[in-house]
């Protein structure tokens, strides 16, 4: 038999929060961290 995925509301909200935070960190990395590291690399 197939296991039914029974997540609590708190677990669902935590998973949703990660989906909102991950793109934010990706944008911050792309706009701030990557150019700073590249600047160090080429100096």
DSSP file (Angstrom, degrees, kcal/mol; ACC not computed):
  #  RESIDUE AA STRUCTURE BP1 BP2  ACC     N-H-->O    O-->H-N    N-H-->O    O-->H-N    TCO  KAPPA ALPHA  PHI   PSI    X-CA   Y-CA   Z-CA
    1    1 A X              0   0    0      0, 0.0     2,-0.3     0, 0.0     0, 0.0   0.000 360.0 360.0 360.0 153.9    0.0    0.0    0.0
    2    2 A X        -     0   0    0      1,-0.1     2,-0.3     0, 0.0     0, 0.0  -0.653 360.0-120.2 -86.0 135.8    1.0    3.6   -0.6
    3    3 A X        -     0   0    0     -2,-0.3     2,-0.4     1,-0.1    -1,-0.1  -0.593  24.8-131.2 -75.9 131.2    1.9    5.7    2.4
    4    4 A X        -     0   0    0     -2,-0.3     2,-0.8     1,-0.1    -1,-0.1  -0.707  18.1-124.1 -85.3 130.1   -0.3    8.8    2.7
    5    5 A X        -     0   0    0     -2,-0.4     2,-0.7     1,-0.1    -1,-0.1  -0.636  32.8-179.8 -77.0 108.5    1.6   12.0    3.2
    6    6 A X        +     0   0    0     -2,-0.8     2,-0.4     0, 0.0    -1,-0.1  -0.783   6.7 170.3-115.8  87.7    0.2   13.4    6.4
    7    7 A X        -     0   0    0     -2,-0.7     2,-0.1     1,-0.1    -2,-0.0  -0.745  31.1-123.1 -94.9 143.4    2.0   16.7    7.2
    8    8 A X     >  -     0   0    0     -2,-0.4     4,-2.3     1,-0.1     5,-0.2  -0.343  28.7-106.2 -75.5 166.2    0.7   19.0    9.9
    9    9 A X  H  > S+     0   0    0      1,-0.2     4,-2.4     2,-0.2     5,-0.2   0.880 122.0  54.3 -61.0 -38.0   -0.2   22.5    9.1
   10   10 A X  H  > S+     0   0    0      1,-0.2     4,-2.1     2,-0.2    -1,-0.2   0.901 108.7  48.0 -64.3 -40.6    3.0   23.7   10.8
   11   11 A X  H  > S+     0   0    0      2,-0.2     4,-2.2     1,-0.2    -2,-0.2   0.885 111.2  50.7 -67.4 -38.7    5.1   21.4    8.6
   12   12 A X  H  X S+     0   0    0     -4,-2.3     4,-2.3     2,-0.2    -2,-0.2   0.910 111.2  48.2 -64.5 -41.6    3.3   22.6    5.5
   13   13 A X  H  X S+     0   0    0     -4,-2.4     4,-2.3     2,-0.2    -2,-0.2   0.876 110.2  52.0 -66.8 -37.1    3.9   26.3    6.4
   14   14 A X  H  X S+     0   0    0     -4,-2.1     4,-1.8     2,-0.2    -2,-0.2   0.912 110.3  48.4 -65.1 -41.8    7.6   25.6    7.1
   15   15 A X  H  X S+     0   0    0     -4,-2.2     4,-1.6     1,-0.2    -2,-0.2   0.908 111.6  49.7 -64.4 -41.8    8.0   23.9    3.7
   16   16 A X  H  X S+     0   0    0     -4,-2.3     4,-1.3     1,-0.2    -2,-0.2   0.889 106.7  56.1 -63.7 -39.1    6.2   26.9    2.0
   17   17 A X  H  X S+     0   0    0     -4,-2.3     4,-2.2     1,-0.2     3,-0.4   0.899 104.7  52.4 -61.1 -40.7    8.5   29.3    3.9
   18   18 A X  H  X S+     0   0    0     -4,-1.8     4,-2.6     1,-0.2    -1,-0.2   0.898 105.3  54.9 -62.1 -39.1   11.6   27.6    2.5
   19   19 A X  H  X S+     0   0    0     -4,-1.6     4,-0.6     1,-0.2    -1,-0.2   0.783 112.3  44.1 -66.5 -25.5   10.1   28.0   -1.1
   20   20 A X  H  X S+     0   0    0     -4,-1.3     4,-0.8    -3,-0.4    -1,-0.2   0.815 115.9  46.2 -83.5 -32.7    9.8   31.7   -0.4
   21   21 A X  H  X S+     0   0    0     -4,-2.2     4,-2.3    -5,-0.2     5,-0.2   0.864 100.9  64.5 -80.4 -37.1   13.3   32.1    1.2
   22   22 A X  H  X S+     0   0    0     -4,-2.6     4,-2.1     1,-0.2    -1,-0.2   0.910 103.3  46.2 -58.5 -47.3   15.4   30.1   -1.3
   23   23 A X  H  X S+     0   0    0     -4,-0.6     4,-2.3     1,-0.2    -1,-0.2   0.875 110.6  55.3 -63.8 -33.2   14.7   32.5   -4.3
   24   24 A X  H  X S+     0   0    0     -4,-0.8     4,-2.4     1,-0.2    -2,-0.2   0.933 109.1  45.9 -62.9 -45.6   15.5   35.5   -2.1
   25   25 A X  H  X S+     0   0    0     -4,-2.3     4,-2.6     1,-0.2    -1,-0.2   0.866 110.5  54.5 -65.1 -35.4   18.8   34.0   -1.1
   26   26 A X  H  X S+     0   0    0     -4,-2.1     4,-2.3    -5,-0.2    -2,-0.2   0.909 109.9  46.6 -64.5 -41.0   19.6   33.2   -4.8
   27   27 A X  H  X S+     0   0    0     -4,-2.3     4,-2.3     2,-0.2     5,-0.2   0.924 112.7  49.3 -66.6 -44.1   18.9   36.8   -5.8
   28   28 A X  H  X>S+     0   0    0     -4,-2.4     4,-2.3     1,-0.2     5,-1.0   0.917 112.0  49.4 -61.2 -42.7   21.0   38.2   -2.9
   29   29 A X  I  <>S+     0   0    0     -4,-2.6     5,-3.0     1,-0.2     6,-0.3   0.928 112.8  47.3 -61.1 -44.6   23.8   35.8   -3.9
   30   30 A X  I  <5S+     0   0    0     -4,-2.3     5,-0.3     1,-0.2    -1,-0.2   0.841 120.1  36.7 -67.5 -33.6   23.6   36.9   -7.5
   31   31 A X  I  <5S+     0   0    0     -4,-2.3    -1,-0.2    -5,-0.1    -2,-0.2   0.716 134.1  13.4 -93.5 -22.6   23.5   40.6   -6.8
   32   32 A X  I  X5S+     0   0    0     -4,-2.3     4,-1.5    -5,-0.2    -3,-0.2   0.767 124.8  40.0-119.2 -57.6   25.9   40.9   -3.9
   33   33 A X  I  ><S+     0   0    0     -5,-1.0     4,-2.7     2,-0.2     5,-0.3   0.925 111.6  52.8 -71.6 -46.7   28.1   37.9   -3.2
   34   34 A X  H  ><S+     0   0    0     -5,-3.0     4,-2.6     1,-0.2     5,-0.2   0.933 111.3  45.0 -60.0 -49.2   29.0   36.8   -6.7
   35   35 A X  H  > S+     0   0    0     -6,-0.3     4,-2.4    -5,-0.3    -1,-0.2   0.887 113.5  51.8 -62.9 -35.5   30.3   40.2   -7.8
   36   36 A X  H  X S+     0   0    0     -4,-1.5     4,-1.8     2,-0.2    -2,-0.2   0.935 112.8  44.2 -64.9 -44.9   32.3   40.6   -4.6
   37   37 A X  H  X S+     0   0    0     -4,-2.7     4,-2.2     1,-0.2    -2,-0.2   0.889 113.4  51.3 -66.3 -38.5   33.9   37.2   -5.0
   38   38 A X  H  X S+     0   0    0     -4,-2.6     4,-2.3    -5,-0.3    -1,-0.2   0.888 107.3  53.5 -65.3 -38.4   34.6   37.8   -8.7
   39   39 A X  H  X S+     0   0    0     -4,-2.4     4,-0.9     1,-0.2    -1,-0.2   0.896 110.1  47.1 -63.0 -40.8   36.2   41.1   -7.8
   40   40 A X  H  < S+     0   0    0     -4,-1.8     3,-0.3     1,-0.2    -1,-0.2   0.900 110.9  53.7 -65.3 -40.4   38.5   39.3   -5.3
   41   41 A X  H  < S+     0   0    0     -4,-2.2    -2,-0.2     1,-0.2    -1,-0.2   0.901 112.2  41.8 -62.8 -42.9   39.3   36.7   -8.0
   42   42 A X  H  <        0   0    0     -4,-2.3    -1,-0.2     1,-0.2    -2,-0.2   0.605 360.0 360.0 -84.8  -9.6   40.3   39.2  -10.7
   43   43 A X     <        0   0    0     -4,-0.9    -1,-0.2    -3,-0.3    -2,-0.2   0.493 360.0 360.0 -80.9 360.0   42.3   41.4   -8.3
